[in-house]
Amino acid sequence: MEEKAELEELRLDDKAFEEMREELTKKYPKKWVTIFRGKAISVGDTYDESARKARQEYGERPMVTRQVVPKGEEKYWIV
């Protein structure tokens, strides 16, 4: 897949997370959720757990994994 297309998919999945945030916060507070093609496909207690489950099911593809916290409480790492 082209890099531009992958980046666009990631943007769309990040947007999908934001659109689902309220529902996810009620269902999975403080859990980590992986979004792929606009759907929550895995949930875990840690980033690694959610991402690992998603990779096992869908392979090594660009996906968004974020912690489910109320807007404004996110923590960011720049690596």
C-alpha positions in Angstrom: 0.0 0.0 0.0 1.2 3.5 -0.8 2.5 5.6 2.1 -0.1 8.4 1.4 -2.9 5.9 1.4 -1.7 4.4 4.7 -1.5 7.9 6.3 -5.1 8.6 5.1 -6.3 5.3 6.6 -4.7 6.3 9.9 -6.3 9.7 9.8 -9.7 8.1 9.2 -9.2 5.6 12.0 -8.2 8.4 14.4 -11.3 10.3 13.4 -13.4 7.2 14.0 -11.9 6.9 17.5 -12.9 10.5 18.2 -16.4 9.8 16.9 -16.7 6.7 19.2 -14.9 8.2 22.2 -18.0 8.8 24.3 -19.3 5.2 23.8 -15.8 3.7 24.2 -15.3 5.7 27.4 -18.5 4.1 28.9 -17.6 0.6 27.7 -13.8 0.5 28.1 -12.7 3.2 30.5 -8.9 3.5 30.7 -8.4 0.4 28.4 -6.5 0.5 25.1 -8.5 0.1 21.9 -7.2 -0.6 18.4 -9.2 0.9 15.5 -8.9 -0.5 12.0 -11.1 0.5 9.0 -13.3 2.6 11.3 -14.1 -0.2 13.8 -12.8 -1.1 17.3 -11.2 -4.5 16.7 -9.4 -5.2 19.9 -9.3 -4.0 23.5 -6.6 -4.5 26.1 -5.3 -3.4 29.5 -2.1 -2.1 27.8 -1.1 -0.7 24.4 0.9 -3.9 23.7 -2.0 -6.2 24.5 -4.5 -4.4 22.3 -2.0 -4.0 19.4 -0.9 -7.6 19.7 -4.4 -8.9 19.5 -5.1 -6.7 16.4 -1.9 -7.9 14.6 -2.8 -11.5 15.3 -6.2 -11.1 13.7 -5.3 -8.6 10.9 -1.6 -8.8 10.3 1.0 -6.1 10.2 -1.1 -3.2 8.9 -1.4 0.5 9.9 -3.8 0.7 12.8 -4.6 3.3 15.5 -4.2 2.2 19.1 -5.3 4.7 21.8 -6.1 4.7 25.4 -9.8 5.3 26.2 -9.9 8.4 28.4 -12.0 11.5 28.4 -11.0 14.2 25.8 -8.2 16.3 27.1 -6.8 13.6 29.4 -4.7 11.9 26.7 -0.9 11.3 27.2 1.3 11.6 24.2 4.7 10.1 23.5 6.8 11.3 20.6 9.3 8.7 19.5 
